[in-house]
Amino acid sequence: MSKTVVYSAAAPAPIGPYSQAIQTGNMLFVSGQIAIQQSTGQMLTGNIEEETRQVMTNLDEILKAAGLDFTNVVKTSIFLKDMGNFPKVNAIYGEYFPSNPPARETVEVSRLPKDVNVEISCIAVK
């Protein structure tokens, strides 16, 4: 089995020893994204809606680098610092999957990298 590192210069560089995404065969595994703006390197933490949109933008840029988009996503994982933000995150997330949404789990965690409020990863298939 071979694997290919997928990298998008339009998404933030990894903040640790991992790849933005790995493609193997027709599957793409995208690492969890947080609300880092690639253009400035700054965190967007003004509100959960802004944060979620930036996370989805980062995922979108990585998917594009692999020649994919949100219609190719079959599974997502959402990690929330506060499950009280679920309705707001869910509403923004739903805008990116208007029909045939992927399988998903959403879990509350005690802490996320850079003390963000939301992190989302995904798996896509060509």
N, C-alpha and C positions, 0 to 999 in steps of 0.2 A: 504494500500500500504506500503510495506516495502522497506527500502533502505539500501544499504551496502556501506560503505566507501571502496574505492579501493586505495591502497597505494603501490607505488613502491620505494624500497630503492635505485634503480638505477636512479631515477629521483630526482631533487631537492625537498627538503621539502617545503611546502607552506610557504610564507613569511607573512601570515596573517591568520585570522580566517576563513579558508576555507579548503576543502579537495582537494586532487589532482583530484579525480574523485568520482562520486556517481553512483552506479548501482541500478537501480530499474527495476524489471522484466528483459526483454531482452535488455534494453537500458542502455547505459553508457554515462554519461555527464562528459566530461573532462574539468577541469578549464583551463583558459588561461595560456599558458606557455611562459616564456621569456627565454633568453639565459643564464641561470645560469648553469654552469657545476657542476654536482652533485659531482664529484670526488674532486674538489678543492673549491667549493663554490663561485668561481669567475665568474664574468660576462664576456661574450665574446662579445666585442663590437668593434673588430678590423675593420670589414666591414660588410655590410648587408648580404652578402652571408654566412659568418661564423656564424653570429647571427641567420639567418634563419635555417641553418643546425642544430644548437644546439637546437633551439625550436622544430624542427621536431624530433630530437633524444629524447628529453624529452617527447613529445607526444607518441612516439613509445614505450618507456619504460612503460608508464602508461597503454597504450593499452595492452601490453604484460602481465602486472600484472593482467589484467582482462581476459586473455586468448584470446585476440583479436589482430588484426593488421589493417593496413590502408585499407584493402579491406572491413572492417566492417564499416568504417566511412561513414556516410550519410550526414553530415553537418559540415562545418567549418566556423569560423569567423576569419578574419584577420584584425588586427588593426595596422596601420602604422603611424608613426610619420611624414613621408614625402611620399606622393603619388608618388614622383619622383623615389622612390625605387621600385615601383610596378613591373616593368619588371624583375628586378633581383630576387625579392622575388618570383614572379610567376614562374620563370624558375626553381628555387630550389624546390619549392612546387610541381611543376608538376612532378618532378622525383619520388615523393612518391605516385603519382596517375597516373600511365602510361595508365590506361584504366578505363573507368567508374568512372570518378572523382565525388566526392560528390557535393551536392549543397553548395553554398558559398556566402558570402558577404565580401567585402574588403572596409574598411573605413579609412579615414585619421582622426587622433585624435590629439589634441594639446599636450598631454603628456601621457606617459605610466609609470607604476611602474619602479622604479630604473632608470628612464630616458632612457629606452631601445628604440630601433627603431622599433621593431616588437613584437607583441604578437599574438598567435594563440590558439583558443580553438576548441573543436570538440564534436560531438555527434556520437556515434557508436551504432550499433545494432548487437546482436548475431544472 
